[in-house]
């Protein structure tokens, strides 16, 4: 590869490839929790023993995010994507055989998604540095739509057949993504390793703005996954039915979809000051939702408002984060470095959320103490976002 990594034109399969990669970026793991009881019954194990299936991917995200830029230096971005998608197909298929392979397959999928997560902003930057908003919109929207579709279809598919058929459907989706992406492999961009003699280049881990971005990224994931896991249970404890709580979970997931569709493009056209105001306000909606959560009520309208406020916040913060990786850097290599750092540290923070929240509820016998902590962490997250947006670039 030459030095002008951004100049090569994207292949004609790039747009549909990015769309399908986005489609498989979460659903192989998010489609399983709603049918966990069916999986447990089929495998003759307790549901609690399978609870780690929701934490394992987050731990793999943390462990493998920093590996991705190094691998991309050796193999190239598009070729690495092809290999990772092939590994995801195998990992997904392994899950149908027995309990140990269910765990192994989930770990493989988590590691693969970690690498795609980190490198997607880089592959966009490398193929079309001026299309950051457009392509980020494509993959975050595809991710949200497919997650919503399988949230609705997972239980009916399992009831009509079995959880193994659901896994096979998901594996088929991964296979389609692999086949469609494959032609992009010939347009392979390699990330450039940092030159040892470039004395001015410090490790990104010594960059205080990048650390603020890491804390922001970790806490927005912490908020999203904790809300996804526990808001329905909190609503039921307040007196709502299981069906109503499930409907509210759908609102929480889907309400942010419009932000996935227009926010990345809008962000690329704003100044740092404008992004500070807009994203600060959207993050503030989450703070308001969590303040309300300190005074729980049994009415449907109350819980609908909570899920709308928190759903709008988390639904906008993730597209902001992945767009910022590109906006705050000048090259695909630096985008990968920043993305790898933030997602490595961030997912270690996020992995504590759902499990820690559950243990805290068992310990206190109340949702109030952990909701206070979640509120404080969300305030910290908002302050980190506002600090990051004081700067036009994180890595120059």
Secondary structure, 3 states (H helix, E strand, C coil): CCCCCCCCCCCCCHHHHHHHHHHCCCHHHHCCHHHHHHHHHHHCCCCHHHCCHHHHHHHHHHHHHHHHHHHHHHHCHHHHHHHHHHHHHHHHHHCCCCHHHHHHHHHHHHHHHHHHHHHHHHHHHHHCCCCHHHHHHHHHHHHHHHHHHHHHHHHHHHHHCCHHHHHHHHHHHHHHHHHHHHHHHHCCCCCCCCCCCCCCCCCHHHCHHHHHHHHHHHHHHHHHHHHHHHHHHHHHHCCCCHHHHHHHHHHHHHCCHHHHHHHHHHHHCCCHHHHHHHHHHHHHHHHHHHHHHCCCCCCHHHHHHHHHHHHHHHHHHHHHHHHHHHHCCCCHHHHHHHHHHHHHHHHHHHHHHHHHHHHHHHHHCCCHHHHHHHHHHHHHHHHHHHHHCCCCCCCC
